Amino acid sequence: MTVPHKANILLVDDRDENLTALEAILTSLDQNLVRANSGEAALKALLEGDFAVILLDVVMPGMDGFETAAHIKQREKTKDVPIIFLTGAGIDRHQVFRGYASRAIDYLTKPFDPWVLRSKVEVFVDLYHTKQQLRDQ
């Protein structure tokens, strides 16, 4: 059995300290962590590679997380990439609904449990590797 290559995980947040925190939580998964500090930068990164999962901040200047997700889901290449929304905003039922309506997989509010986040991401990395292996056979 071949060892799967590392999966790309896209981390999207306009605040560097939040990206650094996500990297600290996910580094033990030993995958490629790709940082993007805006919706535009996230869309550019998605043109350059395949991703197992996207962690997407909701509240960002310019293109917010919901708009970014809409663009991701419209593209043939990226429409099936799972998105987990992260937000520091208090739980607003309307926002949570918008998150799921944009076909996100999950919606976590900060502060979130790092173990829970890592477990969720790990599931999508495993799924990604399984799909790669099936494609290679």
DSSP file (Angstrom, degrees, kcal/mol; ACC not computed):
  #  RESIDUE AA STRUCTURE BP1 BP2  ACC     N-H-->O    O-->H-N    N-H-->O    O-->H-N    TCO  KAPPA ALPHA  PHI   PSI    X-CA   Y-CA   Z-CA
    1    1 A M              0   0    0      0, 0.0     2,-0.2     0, 0.0     0, 0.0   0.000 360.0 360.0 360.0 132.9    0.0    0.0    0.0
    2    2 A T        -     0   0    0      1,-0.1   131,-0.0   131,-0.0     3,-0.0  -0.494 360.0-113.3 -79.8 146.7    1.4    3.4   -1.0
    3    3 A V        -     0   0    0     -2,-0.2    -1,-0.1     1,-0.1     2,-0.0  -0.658  37.8-118.2 -76.5 126.2    1.8    6.1    1.6
    4    4 A P        -     0   0    0      0, 0.0     3,-0.1     0, 0.0    -1,-0.1  -0.367  26.6-114.8 -67.1 143.7   -0.6    8.9    0.8
    5    5 A H        -     0   0    0      1,-0.1     2,-0.0   124,-0.1    -3,-0.0  -0.340  47.7 -79.3 -70.7 161.6    0.9   12.3    0.0
    6    6 A K        -     0   0    0      1,-0.1     2,-0.2    25,-0.1    -1,-0.1  -0.333  46.2-127.3 -64.6 140.6    0.2   15.1    2.5
    7    7 A A        -     0   0    0     23,-0.1    25,-2.3    -3,-0.1     2,-0.4  -0.594  17.9-121.6 -85.2 149.7   -3.2   16.7    2.1
    8    8 A N  E     -a   32   0A   0     42,-0.4    44,-2.9    -2,-0.2    45,-0.8  -0.791  23.3-166.2 -90.3 133.6   -3.5   20.5    1.8
    9    9 A I  E     -ab  33  53A   0     23,-2.9    25,-3.0    -2,-0.4     2,-0.6  -0.988  12.5-143.9-120.5 121.9   -5.6   22.2    4.4
   10   10 A L  E     -ab  34  54A   0     43,-2.2    45,-3.2    -2,-0.5     2,-0.6  -0.770  11.3-165.9 -93.6 123.5   -6.6   25.8    3.7
   11   11 A L  E     -ab  35  55A   0     23,-3.2    25,-2.3    -2,-0.6     2,-0.6  -0.934   7.8-173.1-108.7 117.3   -6.7   28.2    6.7
   12   12 A V  E     +ab  36  56A   0     43,-2.9    45,-2.3    -2,-0.6     2,-0.3  -0.940  24.1 128.9-121.0 115.6   -8.6   31.4    5.9
   13   13 A D        -     0   0    0     23,-2.1     6,-0.1    -2,-0.6    23,-0.1  -0.948  51.2-137.9-160.2 141.0   -8.6   34.3    8.4
   14   14 A D  S    S+     0   0    0     -2,-0.3     2,-0.6    45,-0.3    23,-0.1   0.583  87.5  77.7 -79.3  -7.6   -7.8   38.0    8.2
   15   15 A R    >>  -     0   0    0      1,-0.1     4,-1.7    -3,-0.0     3,-0.7  -0.902  68.4-152.4-109.0 122.9   -6.0   37.9   11.5
   16   16 A D  H 3> S+     0   0    0     -2,-0.6     4,-2.7     1,-0.2     5,-0.2   0.862  95.9  57.9 -56.9 -39.2   -2.4   36.5   11.7
   17   17 A E  H 3> S+     0   0    0      1,-0.2     4,-1.9     2,-0.2    -1,-0.2   0.846 106.0  49.9 -65.3 -31.2   -2.8   35.4   15.3
   18   18 A N  H <> S+     0   0    0     -3,-0.7     4,-2.3     2,-0.2    -1,-0.2   0.890 110.6  49.3 -72.0 -38.8   -5.8   33.3   14.4
   19   19 A L  H  X S+     0   0    0     -4,-1.7     4,-2.5     2,-0.2    -2,-0.2   0.913 111.1  50.3 -63.2 -42.4   -3.9   31.6   11.6
   20   20 A T  H  X S+     0   0    0     -4,-2.7     4,-2.2     1,-0.2    -2,-0.2   0.896 109.9  50.4 -63.4 -40.3   -1.0   30.9   13.9
   21   21 A A  H  X S+     0   0    0     -4,-1.9     4,-2.0     2,-0.2    -1,-0.2   0.912 110.1  49.8 -64.2 -42.4   -3.4   29.4   16.5
   22   22 A L  H  X S+     0   0    0     -4,-2.3     4,-2.3     1,-0.2    -2,-0.2   0.912 110.0  51.2 -62.5 -41.8   -5.0   27.2   13.8
   23   23 A E  H  X S+     0   0    0     -4,-2.5     4,-1.9     1,-0.2    -1,-0.2   0.911 108.6  51.5 -61.1 -41.6   -1.5   26.0   12.7
   24   24 A A  H  < S+     0   0    0     -4,-2.2     4,-0.3     1,-0.2    -1,-0.2   0.886 112.5  46.0 -62.8 -38.7   -0.6   25.2   16.3
   25   25 A I  H  < S+     0   0    0     -4,-2.0     3,-0.3     1,-0.2    -1,-0.2   0.874 122.3  34.9 -69.2 -38.3   -3.8   23.1   16.7
   26   26 A L  H >< S+     0   0    0     -4,-2.3     3,-2.0     1,-0.2     5,-0.4   0.539  88.1  92.7-100.0  -8.3   -3.4   21.3   13.4
   27   27 A T  G >< S+     0   0    0     -4,-1.9     3,-1.8     1,-0.3    -1,-0.2   0.823  79.0  63.9 -59.7 -31.6    0.4   20.9   13.1
   28   28 A S  G 3  S+     0   0    0     -4,-0.3    -1,-0.3    -3,-0.3    -2,-0.1   0.659  88.2  69.7 -68.7 -13.8    0.3   17.4   14.7
   29   29 A L  G <  S-     0   0    0     -3,-2.0    -1,-0.3     2,-0.1    -2,-0.2   0.662  99.0-139.3 -74.6 -14.5   -1.8   16.1   11.8
   30   30 A D    <   +     0   0    0     -3,-1.8     2,-0.2    -4,-0.3    -2,-0.1   0.915  55.1 128.9  56.5  49.8    1.4   16.5    9.7
   31   31 A Q  S    S-     0   0    0     -5,-0.4     2,-0.7   -25,-0.1    -1,-0.2  -0.707  70.3 -81.9-120.2 175.7   -0.3   17.8    6.6
   32   32 A N  E     -a    8   0A   0    -25,-2.3   -23,-2.9    -2,-0.2     2,-0.6  -0.729  41.7-158.4 -83.6 116.0    0.3   20.9    4.4
   33   33 A L  E     -a    9   0A   0     -2,-0.7     2,-0.5   -25,-0.2   -23,-0.2  -0.859   6.7-165.3 -97.8 119.6   -1.2   24.0    6.1
   34   34 A V  E     -a   10   0A   0    -25,-3.0   -23,-3.2    -2,-0.6     2,-0.3  -0.921   7.4-147.8-111.4 123.1   -1.8   26.8    3.6
   35   35 A R  E     +a   11   0A   0     -2,-0.5     2,-0.3   -25,-0.2   -23,-0.2  -0.674  17.4 176.6 -91.8 141.1   -2.6   30.3    5.0
   36   36 A A  E     -a   12   0A   0    -25,-2.3   -23,-2.1    -2,-0.3     6,-0.1  -0.982  15.8-163.1-139.3 132.8   -4.8   32.8    3.3
   37   37 A N  S    S+     0   0    0     -2,-0.3     2,-0.3   -25,-0.2   -25,-0.1   0.272  73.3  24.1-102.1  12.8   -5.6   36.2    4.9
   38   38 A S  S  > S-     0   0    0      1,-0.1     4,-2.0    22,-0.1     5,-0.1  -0.980  81.8-104.3-161.5 166.3   -8.6   37.1    2.8
   39   39 A G  H  > S+     0   0    0     24,-0.6     4,-2.4    22,-0.4     5,-0.2   0.904 121.6  52.7 -60.9 -41.3  -11.4   35.5    0.7
   40   40 A E  H  > S+     0   0    0      1,-0.2     4,-2.0     2,-0.2    -1,-0.2   0.914 108.9  48.5 -61.7 -44.1   -9.5   36.6   -2.5
   41   41 A A  H  > S+     0   0    0      1,-0.2     4,-2.3     2,-0.2    -1,-0.2   0.863 110.0  53.5 -65.1 -35.4   -6.3   35.0   -1.3
   42   42 A A  H  X S+     0   0    0     -4,-2.0     4,-2.1     2,-0.2    -2,-0.2   0.931 108.1  48.8 -64.1 -45.7   -8.3   31.8   -0.5
   43   43 A L  H  X S+     0   0    0     -4,-2.4     4,-0.9     1,-0.2    -2,-0.2   0.883 111.3  50.9 -62.6 -37.9   -9.7   31.6   -4.0
   44   44 A K  H >X S+     0   0    0     -4,-2.0     4,-0.9     1,-0.2     3,-0.7   0.925 109.2  50.3 -64.6 -44.8   -6.3   32.1   -5.5
   45   45 A A  H >X S+     0   0    0     -4,-2.3     3,-0.7     1,-0.2     4,-0.7   0.880 106.0  56.8 -60.5 -38.0   -4.8   29.3   -3.4
   46   46 A L  H 3< S+     0   0    0     -4,-2.1    -1,-0.2     1,-0.3    -2,-0.2   0.750 102.2  55.5 -68.3 -22.8   -7.7   27.0   -4.5
   47   47 A L  H << S+     0   0    0     -4,-0.9    -1,-0.3    -3,-0.7    -2,-0.2   0.765 107.9  50.7 -74.4 -25.0   -6.7   27.6   -8.1
   48   48 A E  H << S+     0   0    0     -4,-0.9     2,-0.3    -3,-0.7    -2,-0.2   0.553 119.3   0.6 -94.7  -9.3   -3.1   26.4   -7.3
   49   49 A G  S  < S-     0   0    0     -4,-0.7     2,-0.3    -3,-0.2    -1,-0.1  -0.987  70.6 -92.5-165.8 172.5   -3.9   23.1   -5.6
   50   50 A D        -     0   0    0     -2,-0.3   -42,-0.4    -3,-0.1     2,-0.4  -0.773  38.3-156.6 -96.0 143.2   -6.3   20.5   -4.3
   51   51 A F        -     0   0    0     -2,-0.3   -42,-0.2     1,-0.1     3,-0.1  -0.945  21.5-155.6-126.6 143.7   -7.5   20.8   -0.7
   52   52 A A  S    S-     0   0    0    -44,-2.9     2,-0.3    -2,-0.4   -43,-0.2   0.824  82.9  -9.7 -79.9 -34.9   -8.9   18.2    1.7
   53   53 A V  E     -b    9   0A   0    -45,-0.8   -43,-2.2    28,-0.1     2,-0.4  -0.983  59.4-137.9-162.7 153.7  -10.8   20.8    3.8
   54   54 A I  E     -bc  10  83A   0     28,-2.3    30,-3.1    -2,-0.3     2,-0.6  -0.984   5.0-158.0-122.2 127.4  -11.1   24.6    4.2
   55   55 A L  E     -bc  11  84A   0    -45,-3.2   -43,-2.9    -2,-0.4     2,-0.5  -0.935  25.1-171.3-101.2 117.2  -11.3   26.4    7.6
   56   56 A L  E     -bc  12  85A   0     28,-2.6    30,-2.6    -2,-0.6   -43,-0.2  -0.937  20.4-139.8-125.7 117.3  -13.0   29.6    6.8
   57   57 A D  E     - c   0  86A   0    -45,-2.3    30,-0.2    -2,-0.5     3,-0.1  -0.472  11.4-151.4 -68.1 141.4  -13.4   32.7    9.0
   58   58 A V  S    S+     0   0    0     28,-2.0     7,-3.0     1,-0.2     2,-0.9   0.939  79.1  58.8 -80.2 -50.3  -16.9   34.3    8.6
   59   59 A V        +     0   0    0     27,-0.3   -45,-0.3     5,-0.2    -1,-0.2  -0.720  67.8 138.9 -93.5 104.2  -16.1   37.9    9.5
   60   60 A M        -     0   0    0     -2,-0.9   -22,-0.1     2,-0.1     2,-0.0  -0.983  54.6-103.0-138.9 149.1  -13.4   39.3    7.2
   61   61 A P  S    S+     0   0    0      0, 0.0     2,-0.5     0, 0.0   -22,-0.4  -0.357  95.4   5.4 -66.9 154.9  -13.1   42.7    5.5
   62   62 A G  S    S+     0   0    0    -24,-0.1     2,-0.6   -23,-0.1    -2,-0.1  -0.609 134.4  24.2  74.2-123.1  -13.9   42.8    1.8
   63   63 A M  S    S-     0   0    0     -2,-0.5   -24,-0.6     4,-0.1   -23,-0.1  -0.660  85.4-148.3 -78.2 115.8  -15.2   39.4    0.8
   64   64 A D     >  -     0   0    0     -2,-0.6     4,-2.5     1,-0.1    -5,-0.2  -0.183  30.0 -93.5 -78.8 178.1  -16.6   37.7    3.9
   65   65 A G  H  > S+     0   0    0     -7,-3.0     4,-2.7     1,-0.2     5,-0.2   0.858 123.5  52.9 -61.2 -37.8  -16.6   34.0    4.6
   66   66 A F  H  > S+     0   0    0     -8,-0.4     4,-2.1     2,-0.2    -1,-0.2   0.919 111.3  45.6 -66.5 -42.6  -20.1   33.4    3.1
   67   67 A E  H  > S+     0   0    0      2,-0.2     4,-2.1     1,-0.2    -2,-0.2   0.918 113.0  50.9 -64.2 -42.9  -19.2   35.2   -0.1
   68   68 A T  H  X S+     0   0    0     -4,-2.5     4,-2.3     1,-0.2    -2,-0.2   0.929 110.1  49.6 -59.4 -46.0  -16.0   33.3   -0.3
   69   69 A A  H  X S+     0   0    0     -4,-2.7     4,-2.7     1,-0.2    -1,-0.2   0.888 107.0  55.2 -61.1 -39.7  -17.8   30.0    0.2
   70   70 A A  H  X S+     0   0    0     -4,-2.1     4,-1.2     1,-0.2    -1,-0.2   0.917 109.6  46.6 -60.6 -42.9  -20.3   30.9   -2.5
   71   71 A H  H  X S+     0   0    0     -4,-2.1     4,-1.0     2,-0.2     3,-0.3   0.907 112.1  50.9 -64.3 -41.3  -17.4   31.3   -5.0
   72   72 A I  H >< S+     0   0    0     -4,-2.3     3,-0.6     1,-0.2     6,-0.3   0.921 111.0  47.9 -61.7 -44.1  -15.8   28.1   -3.9
   73   73 A K  H 3< S+     0   0    0     -4,-2.7    -1,-0.2     1,-0.2    -2,-0.2   0.698 106.2  58.8 -73.8 -19.0  -19.1   26.1   -4.3
   74   74 A Q  H 3< S+     0   0    0     -4,-1.2     2,-0.3    -3,-0.3    -1,-0.2   0.737  89.0  86.6 -80.1 -22.5  -19.7   27.6   -7.8
   75   75 A R  S <X S-     0   0    0     -4,-1.0     4,-1.6    -3,-0.6     3,-0.3  -0.621  73.4-142.5 -84.1 134.1  -16.4   26.3   -9.2
   76   76 A E  T  4 S+     0   0    0     -2,-0.3     4,-0.3     1,-0.2     3,-0.3   0.914 100.5  51.9 -57.5 -44.8  -16.4   22.8  -10.6
   77   77 A K  T  4 S+     0   0    0      1,-0.2    -1,-0.2     2,-0.1     3,-0.1   0.811 123.2  26.8 -65.1 -30.8  -12.9   22.1   -9.2
   78   78 A T  T >4 S+     0   0    0     -3,-0.3     3,-1.8    -6,-0.3    -1,-0.2   0.425  86.3 103.2-115.2   0.8  -13.7   23.1   -5.7
   79   79 A K  T 3< S+     0   0    0     -4,-1.6    -1,-0.1    -3,-0.3    -2,-0.1   0.757  87.2  45.5 -61.6 -24.6  -17.5   22.6   -5.2
   80   80 A D  T 3  S+     0   0    0     -4,-0.3    -1,-0.3    -3,-0.1    -2,-0.1   0.407  80.5 116.0 -99.7   2.5  -17.0   19.4   -3.2
   81   81 A V  S <  S-     0   0    0     -3,-1.8   -28,-0.1    -9,-0.2   -29,-0.1  -0.591  72.2-118.2 -73.1 124.5  -14.2   20.6   -0.9
   82   82 A P        -     0   0    0      0, 0.0   -28,-2.3     0, 0.0     2,-0.4  -0.362  27.4-155.5 -66.1 140.5  -15.6   20.6    2.7
   83   83 A I  E     -c   54   0A   0     20,-0.3    22,-2.8   -30,-0.2    23,-1.3  -0.967   9.8-166.9-119.3 130.2  -15.8   23.9    4.4
   84   84 A I  E     -cd  55 106A   0    -30,-3.1   -28,-2.6    -2,-0.4     2,-0.2  -0.970  19.1-144.0-112.6 115.3  -15.8   24.4    8.2
   85   85 A F  E     -cd  56 107A   0     21,-2.6    23,-3.1    -2,-0.6     2,-0.4  -0.570  13.2-165.6 -77.4 140.9  -16.8   28.0    9.1
   86   86 A L  E     +cd  57 108A   0    -30,-2.6   -28,-2.0    -2,-0.2     2,-0.4  -0.992  12.5 173.2-123.5 133.5  -15.1   29.6   12.1
   87   87 A T  E     - d   0 109A   0     21,-2.0    23,-3.4    -2,-0.4   -30,-0.0  -0.999  34.5-161.6-145.3 144.4  -16.5   32.7   13.7
   88   88 A G        +     0   0    0     -2,-0.4    -1,-0.1    21,-0.2     3,-0.1   0.566  66.5 108.0 -91.2 -12.6  -15.8   34.8   16.8
   89   89 A A  S    S-     0   0    0      1,-0.1    21,-0.1     3,-0.0     3,-0.1  -0.305  84.6 -95.9 -64.3 149.2  -19.2   36.4   16.5
   90   90 A G        -     0   0    0      1,-0.2     2,-0.5    19,-0.1    -1,-0.1  -0.232  59.6 -76.5 -58.6 157.5  -21.8   35.4   19.1
   91   91 A I        -     0   0    0     -3,-0.1     2,-0.5     4,-0.1    -1,-0.2  -0.434  55.5-179.0 -65.9 115.1  -24.1   32.6   18.0
   92   92 A D     >  -     0   0    0     -2,-0.5     4,-2.5     1,-0.1     3,-0.4  -0.974  22.8-148.1-115.8 117.5  -26.6   34.2   15.6
   93   93 A R  H  > S+     0   0    0     -2,-0.5     4,-2.5     1,-0.3     5,-0.2   0.853  99.0  55.1 -57.1 -35.7  -29.1   31.7   14.3
   94   94 A H  H  > S+     0   0    0      2,-0.2     4,-2.5     1,-0.2    -1,-0.3   0.919 109.2  46.9 -63.5 -43.0  -29.4   33.6   11.0
   95   95 A Q  H  > S+     0   0    0     -3,-0.4     4,-2.4     2,-0.2    -2,-0.2   0.913 111.2  51.1 -65.5 -42.2  -25.6   33.4   10.5
   96   96 A V  H  X S+     0   0    0     -4,-2.5     4,-2.2     1,-0.2     5,-0.2   0.921 110.9  49.3 -61.1 -42.5  -25.5   29.7   11.3
   97   97 A F  H  X S+     0   0    0     -4,-2.5     4,-2.9    -5,-0.2    -2,-0.2   0.923 109.6  51.4 -62.2 -43.9  -28.3   29.1    8.8
   98   98 A R  H  X S+     0   0    0     -4,-2.5     4,-1.6     1,-0.2    -1,-0.2   0.889 108.0  54.2 -59.1 -38.8  -26.4   31.1    6.2
   99   99 A G  H  <>S+     0   0    0     -4,-2.4     5,-1.6     1,-0.2     3,-0.3   0.946 113.9  38.9 -60.9 -49.7  -23.4   28.9    6.9
  100  100 A Y  H ><5S+     0   0    0     -4,-2.2     3,-1.8     1,-0.2    -2,-0.2   0.854 111.0  59.7 -70.9 -33.4  -25.2   25.7    6.3
  101  101 A A  H 3<5S+     0   0    0     -4,-2.9    -1,-0.2     1,-0.3    -2,-0.2   0.807  98.9  58.4 -64.1 -28.5  -27.2   27.2    3.4
  102  102 A S  T 3<5S-     0   0    0     -4,-1.6    -1,-0.3    -3,-0.3    -2,-0.2   0.223 125.6-106.1 -86.0  17.4  -23.8   27.9    1.7
  103  103 A R  T < 5 +     0   0    0     -3,-1.8   -20,-0.3     1,-0.2    -3,-0.2   0.797  63.0 162.5  65.9  33.4  -23.3   24.1    1.9
  104  104 A A      < -     0   0    0     -5,-1.6    -1,-0.2     1,-0.1   -20,-0.2  -0.494  38.9-139.7 -74.8 154.5  -20.7   24.3    4.7
  105  105 A I  S    S-     0   0    0    -22,-2.8     2,-0.3     1,-0.2   -21,-0.2   0.843  77.0  -1.8 -81.6 -37.6  -20.0   21.1    6.6
  106  106 A D  E     -d   84   0A   0    -23,-1.3   -21,-2.6    -7,-0.1     2,-0.4  -0.948  53.6-145.6-153.4 168.0  -19.8   22.6   10.0
  107  107 A Y  E     -d   85   0A   0     -2,-0.3     2,-0.4   -23,-0.2   -21,-0.2  -0.923  19.4-176.4-144.8 108.9  -19.9   25.9   11.9
  108  108 A L  E     -d   86   0A   0    -23,-3.1   -21,-2.0    -2,-0.4     2,-0.4  -0.907  14.4-145.0-113.8 136.8  -17.7   26.4   15.0
  109  109 A T  E     -d   87   0A   0     -2,-0.4   -21,-0.2   -23,-0.2   -19,-0.1  -0.810  36.4 -83.0-100.2 141.6  -17.7   29.5   17.2
  110  110 A K  S    S+     0   0    0    -23,-3.4     2,-0.1    -2,-0.4     3,-0.0  -0.604 112.3  47.9 -80.7 144.6  -14.6   30.8   18.8
  111  111 A P  S    S+     0   0    0      0, 0.0     2,-0.3     0, 0.0    -1,-0.2   0.469  85.9 171.5 -75.9 134.6  -13.3   29.9   21.3
  112  112 A F        -     0   0    0     -4,-0.1    -2,-0.1    -2,-0.1     3,-0.0  -0.698  43.0 -94.3-106.2 163.0  -13.7   26.3   20.1
  113  113 A D     >  -     0   0    0     -2,-0.3     4,-2.3     1,-0.2     3,-0.3  -0.639  28.8-147.9 -75.6 118.9  -12.2   23.2   21.5
  114  114 A P  H  > S+     0   0    0      0, 0.0     4,-2.7     0, 0.0     5,-0.2   0.848  97.3  54.6 -58.1 -34.6   -8.9   22.5   19.7
  115  115 A W  H  > S+     0   0    0      2,-0.2     4,-2.3     1,-0.2     5,-0.2   0.901 108.6  48.2 -66.2 -40.0   -9.4   18.7   20.1
  116  116 A V  H  > S+     0   0    0     -3,-0.3     4,-2.4     2,-0.2    -1,-0.2   0.940 112.9  47.7 -64.8 -47.1  -12.8   18.9   18.5
  117  117 A L  H  X S+     0   0    0     -4,-2.3     4,-2.6     1,-0.2     5,-0.2   0.938 112.5  48.6 -59.8 -47.7  -11.5   21.0   15.6
  118  118 A R  H  X S+     0   0    0     -4,-2.7     4,-2.5     1,-0.2    -1,-0.2   0.902 111.2  50.7 -61.1 -40.9   -8.5   18.7   15.0
  119  119 A S  H  X S+     0   0    0     -4,-2.3     4,-1.7     2,-0.2    -1,-0.2   0.911 110.9  48.4 -62.6 -43.3  -10.7   15.6   15.1
  120  120 A K  H  X S+     0   0    0     -4,-2.4     4,-1.4     1,-0.2    -2,-0.2   0.934 113.3  46.7 -62.9 -46.3  -13.1   17.1   12.5
  121  121 A V  H  X S+     0   0    0     -4,-2.6     4,-2.2     1,-0.2    -2,-0.2   0.903 108.3  56.7 -62.9 -40.9  -10.2   18.1   10.2
  122  122 A E  H  X S+     0   0    0     -4,-2.5     4,-2.6     1,-0.2    -1,-0.2   0.869 102.2  55.9 -60.1 -37.9   -8.6   14.7   10.6
  123  123 A V  H  X S+     0   0    0     -4,-1.7     4,-2.3     1,-0.2    -1,-0.2   0.924 109.8  45.4 -59.5 -45.0  -11.9   13.0    9.3
  124  124 A F  H  X S+     0   0    0     -4,-1.4     4,-2.2     2,-0.2    -2,-0.2   0.838 111.0  52.7 -71.1 -32.0  -11.7   15.1    6.1
  125  125 A V  H  X S+     0   0    0     -4,-2.2     4,-2.4     2,-0.2    -2,-0.2   0.925 110.4  48.4 -66.1 -43.9   -8.0   14.4    5.6
  126  126 A D  H  X S+     0   0    0     -4,-2.6     4,-2.3     2,-0.2    -2,-0.2   0.915 111.9  49.1 -61.4 -43.5   -8.7   10.7    5.9
  127  127 A L  H  X S+     0   0    0     -4,-2.3     4,-2.6     2,-0.2    -1,-0.2   0.911 110.0  51.8 -61.0 -42.8  -11.6   11.0    3.4
  128  128 A Y  H  X S+     0   0    0     -4,-2.2     4,-2.3     1,-0.2    -2,-0.2   0.925 110.5  47.5 -59.8 -46.8   -9.3   12.9    1.1
  129  129 A H  H  X S+     0   0    0     -4,-2.4     4,-2.4     1,-0.2    -1,-0.2   0.889 110.6  52.4 -64.5 -38.7   -6.6   10.2    1.3
  130  130 A T  H  X S+     0   0    0     -4,-2.3     4,-2.3     2,-0.2    -2,-0.2   0.927 110.1  48.1 -61.9 -45.1   -9.2    7.4    0.7
  131  131 A K  H  X S+     0   0    0     -4,-2.6     4,-2.3     1,-0.2    -2,-0.2   0.897 110.8  51.7 -61.8 -40.4  -10.5    9.2   -2.4
  132  132 A Q  H  X S+     0   0    0     -4,-2.3     4,-2.1     1,-0.2    -2,-0.2   0.918 109.9  49.1 -62.2 -43.7   -6.9    9.7   -3.7
  133  133 A Q  H  X S+     0   0    0     -4,-2.4     4,-1.0     1,-0.2    -1,-0.2   0.901 111.3  49.1 -64.0 -40.9   -6.2    6.0   -3.2
  134  134 A L  H  < S+     0   0    0     -4,-2.3     3,-0.4     1,-0.2    -1,-0.2   0.898 111.1  50.4 -64.1 -40.2   -9.4    5.0   -5.0
  135  135 A R  H  < S+     0   0    0     -4,-2.3    -1,-0.2     1,-0.2    -2,-0.2   0.862 108.9  52.3 -65.1 -35.7   -8.5    7.3   -7.9
  136  136 A D  H  <        0   0    0     -4,-2.1    -1,-0.2     1,-0.2    -2,-0.2   0.706 360.0 360.0 -74.5 -19.8   -5.0    5.8   -8.1
  137  137 A Q     <        0   0    0     -4,-1.0    -1,-0.2    -3,-0.4    -2,-0.2   0.470 360.0 360.0 -80.1 360.0   -6.3    2.2   -8.4
